[in-house]
């Protein structure tokens, strides 16, 4: 017989794994994976820069106030065509050994800015050193990753997404860079520069900097869940392998233990059925996938006397471009949010399926064509109104059809044709399959 001690050890491992998984998820959502790099003004080196080397008459200075805040004070003159003043903040003593900011998603500046005119903006540059195009002798050779923002005149925090920083076009043109070096780069940043805007007001400007920090995650949500899933799969495989080995040894020792082996096989069958259920669920979004969906849908439709049904085919517009620009981790986050929008828009009688990639299908056994079209517009509008984590708008195209030939496959093909027309018609729209609009007795 299989010893009770072995079963107890397995339960202990599984309960430990459950506890670890729950604790890891709670730890993540409590902010345990957050990574913060804070720059204190009292520990940094500042340099004052203005337009005087170009013949300008701007005058200013960088000081420290009684609270330890860095203060940039300057009076912009009119002698130079593009007057400016700025503070250069060194975050590394060696410009060739800067800070890798690729694991951070935001720059948070706590500062106050007073200018002669309201709504004056500030420029923030994250200067990157790369020996492929930079040299110690030429400070301008460090890449200008820049962004402008409108600060407050009182001390307040402002969050700047790092993926919004862009390389200045004049710098790219002056350096005659190869295409692979023309994009933003934050792998080796030794210097931060905060300057007046490109078209500042002439007069007195005062910038008070209390703190600068970078925020990010050293472990993403998708990495966490992939790790937990991989751990579970590993443990299950190990447990199943050990169980099988133990069963084989028991069978060889005593044929009378066949009943016990039968019980173990039943347990394995139950686990196989559980895995089969899991196989019909999309791991990323939690929606149904295409496996066995036809059989499940037939059961729902058969329970209705009129066997009516409608379907929506939904495709996220330009999703490949999002993946290419922001990476597949961001793409996964957008797919999860898109699935949530569909859940919130649909009702309990609807069946939402992730059909593949960025395409979804919603079966509506209890909706007629008009109601399904209304649901499609509701989802399309929700996509437009949502705030997406990559900071851009995201839309979808939807094709709608109803069952005309008592065939689920034909109904899906009709909706797919309508979806094709929606995409060819400019995307971000709903199209209804034309023949679905013709009454059945016409």
Buried (B, 14 or more C-beta within 10 A) or exposed (E): EBEEEEEEEBEEEBEEBEEEBEEBBEEBEEEBBEEEBEBEBEEBEBEBBBBBEEEBBBBBEBEEEEEEBBBBBBBBBEEBEEBBBBBBBBBBEEBBEBBEBEBBBBBBBBBBBBBEEEEBBBBBBBBBBBEEBBEEEEEEBBBBBBBEBEBEEEBEEBEBEBBEBEBBEEBBEEBEBEEEBBEBBBEBBBBBBBBBBEEBBEEEBBBBBBBBBBBBBEBBBBBBBEEBEEBBEEBBEEBEEEBEEBBEEBEEEEEEBEEBBEEBEEEBEEBEEEEEEEEBBBEBBEBBBEBEBEEBBEEBBEEEEEEBBBBBBBBBBBBEEBBEEBBEEBBBBBBBBBBBBBEEBBEEEBBBBBBEEBBBBBBBBBBEBEEBBBBBBBBBBBBEEBEBBBEEEBBBBBBBBBBBEEEBEEBBBBBBBBBBBBBEEEBBBBBBBEEBEEEEEE
